[in-house]
Structures are given as structure tokens and as C-alpha cells.
Amino acid sequence: MTITSSEITVTQKNKITSITKGISPSAYRQVIQNVEIFVQTPYQDFEIEGIVLLFHGCSRDGKDWIRLPEDKRIMDYLTSEKRKLAAVAISSHDREQSRCWSSTLPTSQNIDVINVKKILPSIYKDLLGDDTNSMGIPLYAIGASSGGSFVPILMLEIPLKGMVCMISPGTPAAFQMHKPPYPKTAFVYMPRDQTFGSESNIKNSISIMNQKDPSTNVQLYSCDPKPVTASWLYEKMVPHLSIEQTETILEILQTPPMDLIDPITGDVQRNPREKQSLMESLSLWNEVDFSSGSGKEVFFISLGEILNIAYGQHEMTSEHIEEVFDFLTSKHDSNIIDNS
């Protein structure tokens, strides 16, 4: 069934029931004018107090926000009783190559900005019953890596109440082009990241914002490496694994040929991305029962993401999400604070 208006074509909502075990019934998929989105609304009949647009990193999709445990943890927090926010994960225009978000400026030539702008009235209509958002419900944005670079570009065209650039310095040229004031901005970074999402690159972006508007309201949040224990891995991988499976997997990761995790300290000893192909090819995984989860593909993506978080170099994370939204929704202005 297709619902058609003079300008907007929306496919019927498809509730998400099979992407991952334990998915909220309040999550659904839509395609609006050929743009794929995944929406999760507050669990109870709460009045929506804001909308958060979510932008994935390269090689990812909008659906990852509802099928991968760390991404889903962010969705669940945003739509919790405490926050009462609607979360809308959008897939980038590029579905065939890098799947990154466009960094093209000016925005009039940026296909992803064009797509988000054209579907926003439909999102408002669906969630608020008003395609113009005449009540002024706050709009926030979270972007990870490539998505984090896209968010400040989107800021040039769409008024944001607050934005989160995760493992990304944003796009300095967009900060330079924007007319103050800037929306409240949170940067979430990993000190081990010495390239794209480095602390120095982020502070360069903040410097640009400060030069244009000394009252810029920014906070930085640092995410350090984490020791991997069975209990930590189990908590991070729910609902994909049982505690018994987690113990088996941890043993695989601690012993040859993986030798990825120090069995004494729990430290991840090298970048997990270097071991990803080996990780997926090991016949040792035959010891793990995948029948109760979402299958091997989602499992390996999820495990890789969690191990990247533990290594602490470049990965999106739910760490600090509560503090970030305390900051973004607060009426208090704090200028620049480093929460590391």
C-alpha cells in the first residue's frame, strides 16, 4: 500500500519484528521519497518532547541503529521515559560504495542534505501531526564518524537545538560558514584516535566556533579504552549472546590464533579491525550457537563494534549519552567544558 499526497510519497510503515531479538514494537521502517528511515518512538504514550536525527558512519546503514546492541542502546535511551524523544535513523544516499555521508559544499549540491530536507516535513507529520512543526518541538542530531561530519553541514540548512559529533571533528568549513549562534554542541572522542577524530582536530573545530562566537556552548566527552571481561562483554552484546556463549567467545579471543585480548588484564592488545577477517573465518566459532540471536552477520558486526569500543580508537559508543543529553536539554549555558 502506498499513501500519496501532492508532494510526498510514503510507503506503509513496516514494523520491525525480525531484525533482532527483543526489538521494541515501537520501532518501524519507512521509505520516504526513496530515502530509508528507521523510527523509534517513546515506549509509552508520552508526548514527544523532541526529535533526534541519527546519522551512521561509513559502511553502515540506518537499520544499524536498531539492530546493533550499542547503537540500539542509544535509541532506547533517547526514547526512554526520562527523555521522551523520538529517534529517526536515516540511511545515506550512497548505498553502493562507501555508504558515507556527502561532504559536498555548498549544501545546494549536497544530495544528503537535499534528501533530509525533503523528508523532514513527512517526519514531522508522522510524529507530530503537523508537517511544519509549528509548535517548535526541538530537533537534535547525532552523527558518528562520517555522520558526525555531516551534522554540521546539515546545520547550515536545518535549525538544530543541539548536535553531537561522535568520533569526528565535524566539518570545519561548515562551522566557518555558519552564522552564529551555533546550536549546543557535544563532541565525543577517543584519545587513542590520532587521525580523523583526534582531540586536536576537534579542538580546531571548537576554535573556529569560538572565534565566530565566544559564547559558543560546547562540551567534550572522552572515551578511554576498556578491559574486556565476560560480564562486560555480555552486557554489551545483549540480546545476541547468553552468558555461556560470552565465556566461550572470550576464550576464543584470548587464545591463539586470535590472541586479541590479554587474559590477565582484559586489555585489547591491537586494533580489532586488523583481526576482523581472521575473526570471521575461524572454525572455532562452530562452538557458538547462533540460533537464538540474529545470525552470524549481525553477530560479527556487533562483536567488532564492541571490541572497537574496548580498544578505544575509533567507534561510535553509548558512553556519556546520558550526560550529553543532560547538557543538550539543559537551559544552563556552560561554554566549553572538557568532561574527559
Secondary structure, DSSP 8 states (H G I E B T S, - for coil): -EEE-SS-EEE--EE--SSSTT--TTEEEEEETTEEEEEE--SSS----EEEEEE--TT--TTHHHHSHHHHHHHHHHTSTTT-EEEEEE--S--SS-------SSGGG-HHHHHHHHHHHHHHHHHHS-TT-TT---EEEEEETHHHHHHHHHHTTS--SEEEEESS---HHHHHHS-S---EEEEEE-TT--STT-HHHHHHHHHHHHHH-TT--EEEEE-------HHHHHHHHTTS--HHHHHHHHHHHHSTTT--B-TTT--B-S-GGGGHHHHHH-GGGGGS--TTTT-HHHHHHHHHHHHHHHHTSS----TTHHHHHHHHH-S----EEE--
